[in-house]
Amino acid sequence: MTTVQQGIESARVGTNPGLICRVPSGWAVLCDMQYLRGYTILLPDPCVESLNALDPGKRAGYLCDMALIGDALLEATGAYRINYAILGNSDPALHAHIIPRYLSEPDEVRRGGPWSYGQEVKDASKLDPARDKELIIQIATAIRKRL
């Protein structure tokens, strides 16, 4: 079972520690790395291999949900921009990275991709369900307002 499949299964039963809420195409969950506050993953439900495996209507719905989550993150976090990425190279199942970016980030990383940060920074800011509970509520509220 892939990490994405595990994330979907745990979201379905309500045990995913980063679970934000259900959206029409799947699940919004906080990423286990929170070095950029609000970094969210969109997990499709059901699980598929890639965006190209979806029929045109479901594909459009998934991409609309990505943007909807991005709008909610702008509201909930005060970010100035949202980065979106669908990769699937290390975990061969569809999942989208929706990443708030902040003007307060150092220029050398703010102007690059979100993966420009060193591993020590990523490792230093792991998801903490107690600390991140209020953020999860704010993002879920902003998403539900748009559904």
VOGU-3710 file (C-alpha; in Angstrom, 3 decimals, decimal comma):
1> mttvqqgies> 0,000/0,000/0,000  1,400/3,404/-0,955  1,700/6,331/1,434  -1,132/8,029/-0,473  -3,364/4,966/-0,081  -2,576/4,872/3,647  -3,431/8,581/3,906  -6,771/8,040/2,149  -7,657/5,066/4,343  -6,830/6,963/7,535
11> arvgtnpgli> -8,822/9,994/6,320  -11,847/7,785/5,614  -11,879/6,481/9,183  -10,951/9,839/10,745  -7,541/8,841/12,096  -5,324/10,870/9,755  -3,615/13,341/12,149  -3,600/16,108/9,525  -7,199/15,631/8,369  -8,784/18,938/7,438
21> crvpsgwavl> -11,987/17,854/5,674  -13,589/16,029/2,762  -13,857/17,840/-0,562  -15,775/16,521/-3,573  -12,749/14,794/-5,152  -11,065/13,512/-1,990  -9,474/14,660/1,251  -7,597/17,795/2,294  -4,906/16,962/4,871  -2,052/18,947/6,355
31> cdmqylrgyt> 1,288/17,644/5,134  3,431/15,949/7,773  6,001/18,725/7,166  4,781/22,153/8,270  7,869/24,248/7,523  5,500/26,340/5,419  2,478/26,795/7,694  -0,606/25,302/6,080  1,211/23,031/3,581  -1,670/20,809/2,464
41> illpdpcves> -2,021/17,638/0,398  -5,120/16,794/-1,651  -5,636/13,026/-1,630  -8,083/11,713/-4,264  -10,800/9,290/-3,229  -10,796/6,776/-4,757  -7,042/6,451/-5,216  -5,808/6,589/-8,825  -2,344/6,367/-10,355  -2,229/9,837/-11,902
51> lnaldpgkra> -4,246/12,848/-12,994  -4,354/11,312/-16,461  -6,170/8,251/-15,081  -9,234/10,387/-14,293  -11,970/10,980/-16,857  -12,252/14,628/-17,962  -15,024/15,525/-15,510  -13,295/14,022/-12,470  -9,994/15,552/-13,578  -11,609/18,993/-13,747
61> gylcdmalig> -13,187/18,449/-10,341  -9,853/17,480/-8,804  -8,130/20,554/-10,223  -10,996/22,783/-9,047  -10,654/21,305/-5,555  -6,930/22,133/-5,635  -7,744/25,773/-6,378  -10,538/25,816/-3,776  -8,090/24,606/-1,122  -5,609/27,238/-2,312
71> dalleatgay> -8,248/29,955/-1,876  -8,987/28,656/1,620  -5,268/28,637/2,493  -4,900/32,252/1,345  -7,718/33,194/3,704  -6,650/31,056/6,659  -2,898/31,681/6,587  -2,434/35,176/5,157  -0,021/33,770/2,551  0,726/35,990/-0,423
81> rinyailgns> 0,815/33,141/-2,961  0,010/29,454/-3,291  2,275/26,935/-5,055  0,650/23,861/-6,620  2,436/20,649/-7,606  1,457/17,186/-8,765  4,499/14,938/-8,992  3,966/11,255/-8,207  7,558/10,187/-8,778  8,297/8,821/-5,310
91> dpalhahiip> 4,720/7,758/-4,462  3,052/6,586/-7,692  -0,467/7,641/-6,742  -2,189/10,942/-7,495  -1,789/13,568/-4,799  -1,404/17,337/-5,037  0,829/19,586/-2,945  -0,847/22,914/-2,139  1,704/25,126/-0,466  1,272/28,614/1,010
101> rylsepdevr> 4,185/30,978/0,454  4,982/33,926/2,682  6,682/37,275/2,171  8,495/36,623/5,442  10,473/33,734/3,898  14,150/34,413/3,177  14,587/35,621/-0,426  16,855/32,730/-1,405  14,099/30,188/-0,706  11,011/32,319/-1,294
111> rggpwsygqe> 11,962/32,828/-4,932  12,572/29,111/-5,437  10,310/26,126/-5,134  9,061/25,037/-1,730  11,629/22,239/-1,802  14,447/24,819/-1,766  14,507/24,562/2,019  17,153/22,345/3,572  16,204/19,034/5,133  16,998/20,365/8,612
121> vkdaskldpa> 14,300/23,043/8,211  11,766/20,515/6,908  12,537/18,107/9,759  12,284/20,845/12,398  8,628/21,638/11,676  6,659/18,412/11,669  2,875/18,274/11,922  1,760/18,603/15,528  -1,983/17,844/15,843  -2,291/19,772/19,115
131> rdkeliiqia> -0,407/22,843/17,864  -2,030/22,722/14,413  -5,617/22,081/15,559  -6,708/25,726/15,262  -5,123/26,021/11,801  -6,948/22,860/10,679  -10,245/24,332/11,908  -9,578/27,640/10,115  -8,740/25,911/6,829  -11,749/23,568/7,090
141> tairkrl> -14,043/26,523/7,762  -12,656/28,410/4,759  -13,065/25,337/2,529  -16,644/24,613/3,642  -17,584/28,236/2,985  -16,611/27,678/-0,665  -18,361/24,338/-1,228
//
